């Protein structure tokens, strides 16, 4: 998907794309459901009015351990150090993954020490995670104490964000920064004797006399090069904690029993089994292909290569390749080649204790 070079137009396109819920498939296709519409339906369900007293006490202890009472809104030094470690581990994992992709694509070895650094940070996180993860869960339960008010605030935010159409997402980095040179990572892939089946009739056997596995298939040498970068999404209008909360449930009149089954490959995954939380962008795309049969250069342009679309205005521009029987396609502009999606757990998954009558809550 090619992107409009105008940042405002690109933002509008992102808002529309991010609001789609993809089908459960390897190739992107919208399911017809929208994240904002499904979320609005979720906010019309039944919130719990009760929380156990012991959960309130646990949340109070969590607040004292995580937030500095002398500096409102600031984390305690211990909890801040834990958050900093988490961030360093995420950055180290991203660096390792990028290096592994580069090694698979070009053979460049993974820099020494990256894997060891991820393991070192994981070990450093073991003890603070044992302390703070239960406290974070306790605080989440406390936030569910006044679910009716929380649902009301979420509805207000969604209505405000939807006033002019699809609610907006906050992209990091923002569209206006995508044209800069920073943040892009070179990526290259090459394969030889690659069987590619064109969607048009074969003109006969290869001149070399080598057989092919499927009639109409040509043996090709394919090289793909591009710059890639990742973009993450945030939705200030969406209360993400509601998806994991046990303090609301579907009303009997709801059109479906679950928002998400937690199993996207099940027969009934729910209308929102996942949401789009990021993009993989590419620019300076160059695809070079060479065939044993030089007769038809349409092969590369019609073979449906990966997520790239050779058709469409300004997407790919063919030019003669360096050898007979080859073709080079170039697309210098920015385009979307992948989506990062977050799998939702079973939702809702109500805690039966939270829906007892008042007299039974203690």
C-alpha positions as CSV (number, residue, x, y, z in Angstrom):
1,X,0.0,0.0,0.0
2,X,1.6,3.3,-1.2
3,X,1.3,6.2,1.2
4,X,0.4,9.8,0.3
5,X,3.5,12.0,0.7
6,X,1.3,14.7,2.3
7,X,1.5,14.2,6.1
8,X,-2.1,15.2,6.7
9,X,-3.4,12.9,4.1
10,X,-1.1,10.1,5.4
11,X,-2.5,10.6,8.9
12,X,-6.1,10.3,7.6
13,X,-5.2,7.1,5.7
14,X,-3.5,5.7,8.9
15,X,-6.6,6.5,11.0
16,X,-8.8,4.6,8.5
17,X,-6.4,1.6,8.2
18,X,-5.8,1.4,12.0
19,X,-9.6,1.3,12.6
20,X,-9.9,-1.9,10.4
21,X,-9.9,-5.3,12.1
22,X,-8.0,-7.7,9.8
23,X,-9.3,-11.1,8.9
24,X,-7.4,-14.0,10.5
25,X,-5.2,-14.7,7.4
26,X,-1.6,-14.5,6.4
27,X,-2.4,-11.8,3.7
28,X,-4.1,-8.6,4.9
29,X,-7.8,-8.3,4.2
30,X,-10.3,-6.2,6.3
31,X,-12.9,-8.2,8.1
32,X,-15.6,-5.5,7.7
33,X,-15.5,-4.8,11.5
34,X,-14.1,-1.6,12.8
35,X,-12.1,-1.3,16.1
36,X,-13.9,1.9,17.2
37,X,-17.4,0.5,16.5
38,X,-16.6,-2.8,18.2
39,X,-15.1,-0.9,21.2
40,X,-18.2,1.4,21.4
41,X,-20.4,-1.8,21.6
42,X,-18.1,-3.1,24.3
43,X,-18.7,0.1,26.3
44,X,-22.4,-0.6,26.3
45,X,-22.1,-3.8,28.2
46,X,-22.6,-4.5,31.9
47,X,-20.0,-3.2,34.4
48,X,-19.6,-4.6,37.9
49,X,-20.5,-2.4,40.8
50,X,-18.5,-4.4,43.4
51,X,-14.9,-5.2,44.3
52,X,-13.7,-7.3,47.2
53,X,-12.4,-5.3,50.1
54,X,-9.1,-7.3,50.1
55,X,-8.6,-6.1,46.5
56,X,-8.9,-2.5,47.7
57,X,-6.3,-3.1,50.4
58,X,-3.9,-4.8,47.9
59,X,-4.3,-1.8,45.6
60,X,-3.5,0.6,48.4
61,X,-0.3,-1.2,49.2
62,X,0.6,-1.3,45.4
63,X,0.1,2.5,45.1
64,X,2.4,3.1,48.0
65,X,5.1,0.9,46.5
66,X,4.8,2.3,43.0
67,X,4.0,6.0,43.3
68,X,5.9,8.6,45.4
69,X,3.6,10.1,47.9
70,X,5.9,13.2,48.2
71,X,5.9,13.8,44.5
72,X,2.4,13.4,43.0
73,X,2.4,11.6,39.7
74,X,6.0,10.5,40.0
75,X,7.2,6.9,40.4
76,X,9.1,5.6,43.4
77,X,12.9,5.2,42.6
78,X,12.6,1.4,42.8
79,X,9.6,1.2,40.4
80,X,11.2,3.7,38.0
81,X,14.4,1.6,37.9
82,X,12.2,-1.4,37.1
83,X,10.5,0.5,34.2
84,X,13.9,1.6,32.9
85,X,15.1,-2.0,32.9
86,X,12.0,-3.1,31.0
87,X,12.6,-0.4,28.4
88,X,16.3,-1.4,28.0
89,X,15.3,-5.0,27.5
90,X,12.7,-4.1,24.8
91,X,15.3,-2.0,23.0
92,X,17.9,-4.8,23.2
93,X,15.4,-7.4,21.9
94,X,14.5,-5.1,19.0
95,X,18.2,-4.7,18.2
96,X,18.8,-8.4,18.3
97,X,15.7,-9.1,16.1
98,X,16.9,-6.5,13.5
99,X,20.4,-8.1,13.4
100,X,18.9,-11.6,13.0
101,X,16.8,-10.4,10.1
102,X,19.8,-8.7,8.5
103,X,21.9,-11.9,9.0
104,X,19.2,-14.0,7.2
105,X,18.9,-11.5,4.4
106,X,22.5,-10.7,3.7
107,X,24.7,-13.0,5.7
108,X,26.0,-10.2,8.0
109,X,26.8,-11.8,11.3
110,X,24.8,-10.8,14.4
111,X,27.1,-8.5,16.4
112,X,28.7,-10.2,19.3
113,X,27.1,-9.5,22.7
114,X,23.5,-8.7,21.5
115,X,22.0,-12.0,22.7
116,X,24.1,-12.0,25.9
117,X,22.8,-8.5,26.6
118,X,19.2,-9.6,26.3
119,X,19.9,-12.5,28.6
120,X,21.7,-10.3,31.1
121,X,18.7,-7.8,31.3
122,X,16.3,-10.7,31.6
123,X,18.2,-11.9,34.7
124,X,18.3,-8.4,36.2
125,X,14.5,-8.2,35.8
126,X,13.7,-11.5,37.5
127,X,13.6,-10.2,41.1
128,X,12.0,-6.8,40.5
129,X,9.4,-8.5,38.3
130,X,8.5,-10.9,41.1
131,X,7.8,-7.9,43.3
132,X,6.1,-5.4,40.9
133,X,4.0,-7.6,38.6
134,X,1.6,-8.7,41.4
135,X,1.4,-5.0,42.5
136,X,0.6,-3.9,38.9
137,X,-2.2,-6.5,38.8
138,X,-3.6,-5.4,42.2
139,X,-3.6,-1.8,40.9
140,X,-5.5,-2.9,37.8
141,X,-8.1,-4.5,40.0
142,X,-8.5,-1.2,41.9
143,X,-9.0,0.7,38.8
144,X,-12.0,-1.6,38.1
145,X,-13.6,-0.6,41.4
146,X,-15.8,2.1,39.8
147,X,-16.4,0.5,36.5
148,X,-19.6,2.4,35.7
149,X,-17.6,5.7,35.9
150,X,-14.8,4.2,34.0
151,X,-17.1,3.1,31.2
152,X,-18.6,6.6,31.1
153,X,-15.2,8.3,30.8
154,X,-14.2,5.8,28.1
155,X,-17.4,6.6,26.1
156,X,-16.8,10.4,26.5
157,X,-13.2,10.0,25.1
158,X,-14.4,7.8,22.2
159,X,-17.2,10.3,21.3
160,X,-14.8,13.2,21.3
161,X,-12.2,11.3,19.2
162,X,-14.9,10.2,16.7
163,X,-16.4,13.7,16.1
164,X,-14.7,14.0,12.6
165,X,-14.8,10.4,11.5
166,X,-12.5,7.5,12.4
167,X,-10.8,8.2,15.8
168,X,-7.2,9.2,15.3
169,X,-4.1,7.1,16.2
170,X,-0.9,8.6,17.5
171,X,1.9,7.2,15.3
172,X,5.5,7.0,16.6
173,X,7.4,8.3,14.7
174,X,4.7,10.6,13.1
175,X,4.1,10.7,9.4
176,X,5.9,14.0,9.0
177,X,9.1,12.3,10.2
178,X,9.0,9.4,7.9
179,X,10.8,11.3,5.1
180,X,13.9,11.9,7.3
181,X,17.0,9.7,6.9
182,X,17.0,8.6,10.5
183,X,15.4,5.4,11.7
184,X,15.6,3.5,8.4
185,X,17.3,0.1,8.3
186,X,18.7,-1.4,5.0
187,X,17.4,-4.8,4.1
188,X,18.3,-7.1,1.3
189,X,17.1,-10.6,0.1
190,X,18.5,-12.7,-2.7
191,X,17.5,-16.2,-4.0
192,X,18.5,-18.2,-7.0
193,X,16.6,-20.8,-9.1
194,X,13.4,-19.5,-7.6
195,X,10.2,-21.1,-9.1
196,X,7.7,-18.4,-10.0
197,X,4.4,-19.1,-11.7
198,X,3.1,-16.3,-13.9
199,X,-0.6,-15.7,-14.2
200,X,-0.4,-16.0,-18.0
201,X,0.2,-19.0,-20.3
202,X,3.7,-20.3,-20.8
203,X,5.3,-19.8,-24.2
204,X,7.0,-23.2,-24.1
205,X,10.0,-24.8,-22.4
206,X,12.9,-22.8,-21.2
207,X,15.6,-22.3,-23.9
208,X,18.2,-23.9,-21.6
209,X,16.3,-27.1,-21.7
210,X,16.1,-27.4,-17.9
211,X,12.7,-28.7,-16.8
212,X,10.5,-26.9,-14.4
213,X,8.3,-28.4,-11.7
214,X,5.1,-26.8,-12.8
215,X,4.1,-26.0,-16.4
216,X,4.5,-22.3,-17.0
217,X,7.0,-21.9,-14.2
218,X,10.3,-20.1,-14.9
219,X,13.5,-20.5,-12.9
220,X,14.5,-17.0,-11.7
221,X,17.2,-15.2,-9.8
222,X,15.5,-12.6,-7.5
223,X,17.0,-9.8,-5.5
224,X,15.0,-7.5,-3.3
225,X,16.5,-4.4,-1.6
226,X,14.8,-1.7,0.4
227,X,15.0,0.4,3.6
228,X,12.5,-0.6,6.3
229,X,11.3,1.0,9.6
230,X,8.7,0.2,12.2
231,X,5.9,2.6,13.3
232,X,3.9,2.0,16.5
233,X,0.4,3.2,17.3
234,X,-1.2,4.5,20.4
235,X,-4.9,5.2,20.9
236,X,-5.4,7.8,23.7
237,X,-9.2,7.4,23.4
238,X,-9.1,3.6,24.1
239,X,-8.9,2.2,27.7
240,X,-6.7,-0.9,27.0
241,X,-7.1,-2.1,30.5
242,X,-10.8,-2.9,29.8
243,X,-9.8,-5.8,27.5
244,X,-8.2,-7.7,30.4
245,X,-10.5,-6.6,33.1
246,X,-12.7,-9.2,34.9
247,X,-15.2,-6.6,36.1
248,X,-17.6,-6.4,33.1
249,X,-19.6,-8.9,31.1
250,X,-21.7,-9.1,28.0
251,X,-25.4,-8.3,28.4
252,X,-27.8,-11.0,27.3
253,X,-28.9,-8.8,24.4
254,X,-25.4,-8.5,23.0
255,X,-25.0,-9.6,19.4
256,X,-22.1,-11.9,20.3
257,X,-21.0,-13.8,23.4
258,X,-17.4,-12.7,23.3
259,X,-15.5,-9.7,21.9
260,X,-12.5,-12.1,21.5
261,X,-12.2,-15.8,22.2
262,X,-8.4,-15.4,22.7
263,X,-7.9,-18.0,19.9
264,X,-7.9,-16.3,16.5
265,X,-7.8,-19.5,14.5
266,X,-11.0,-20.9,16.2
267,X,-14.3,-21.2,14.3
268,X,-15.7,-18.2,16.4
269,X,-12.8,-15.9,17.2
270,X,-15.1,-13.0,18.0
271,X,-15.4,-9.7,16.1
272,X,-12.1,-8.3,17.5
273,X,-9.6,-11.1,18.0
274,X,-6.7,-8.6,17.5
275,X,-6.1,-4.9,16.7
276,X,-3.5,-3.2,14.5
277,X,-0.8,-1.6,16.7
278,X,1.9,-0.8,14.2
279,X,3.2,-0.8,10.7
280,X,6.3,-2.0,8.8
281,X,7.2,0.6,6.2
282,X,9.5,0.3,3.2
283,X,11.1,2.8,0.8
284,X,13.7,2.8,-2.0
285,X,12.3,-0.6,-3.0
286,X,14.2,-2.2,-5.9
287,X,13.3,-5.7,-7.2
288,X,15.6,-7.3,-9.8
289,X,14.6,-10.5,-11.5
290,X,16.3,-12.6,-14.2
291,X,14.9,-15.6,-16.0
292,X,16.1,-18.4,-18.2
293,X,13.4,-17.4,-20.6
294,X,14.0,-13.8,-21.7
295,X,10.9,-13.6,-23.9
296,X,8.4,-12.1,-21.5
297,X,9.5,-9.4,-19.0
298,X,5.9,-9.3,-17.6
299,X,6.8,-12.1,-15.2
300,X,8.2,-10.0,-12.4
301,X,5.5,-7.3,-12.8
302,X,2.6,-9.8,-12.5
303,X,3.9,-12.5,-10.2
304,X,2.5,-11.1,-7.0
305,X,5.8,-10.6,-5.2
306,X,5.5,-10.6,-1.4
307,X,3.4,-7.7,-0.1
308,X,4.3,-5.4,-3.0
309,X,1.8,-4.3,-5.6
310,X,3.4,-3.8,-9.0
311,X,0.2,-2.3,-10.3
312,X,-1.2,1.1,-9.5
313,X,-0.2,4.7,-10.0
314,X,3.4,5.5,-9.0
315,X,3.9,2.2,-7.2
316,X,6.6,0.4,-9.3
317,X,8.4,1.7,-12.3
318,X,10.0,-1.0,-14.6
319,X,13.3,-0.4,-16.3
320,X,15.6,-2.6,-18.3
321,X,17.8,-4.9,-16.2
322,X,21.6,-5.2,-16.5
323,X,21.3,-8.5,-18.6
324,X,19.0,-9.9,-21.3
325,X,15.9,-11.6,-19.8
326,X,15.9,-9.4,-16.7
327,X,13.8,-6.6,-15.3
328,X,14.3,-4.0,-12.5
329,X,11.3,-2.5,-10.7
330,X,11.9,0.5,-8.5
331,X,9.6,2.3,-6.0
332,X,11.4,5.1,-4.2
333,X,8.2,6.2,-2.3
334,X,7.1,5.0,1.2
335,X,4.7,2.1,1.3
336,X,3.2,-0.2,3.9
337,X,4.4,-3.8,3.6
338,X,3.3,-5.3,6.9
339,X,1.1,-4.8,10.0
340,X,2.0,-5.5,13.7
341,X,-1.1,-6.8,15.5
342,X,-1.8,-7.4,19.2
343,X,-3.7,-10.6,20.0
344,X,-6.4,-9.9,22.5
345,X,-7.1,-12.4,25.3
346,X,-10.5,-14.0,26.0
347,X,-12.7,-10.9,26.5
348,X,-14.7,-10.4,28.5
349,X,-13.5,-13.0,31.1
350,X,-15.6,-11.8,34.1
351,X,-14.6,-12.6,37.7
352,X,-17.8,-14.2,39.2
353,X,-16.9,-12.6,42.6
354,X,-17.4,-9.2,41.1
355,X,-21.0,-9.8,40.2
356,X,-22.3,-11.0,43.6
357,X,-25.1,-9.1,45.3
358,X,-23.9,-6.4,47.7
359,X,-24.6,-8.5,50.8
360,X,-22.3,-11.2,49.5
361,X,-19.3,-8.9,49.0
362,X,-16.9,-8.7,51.9
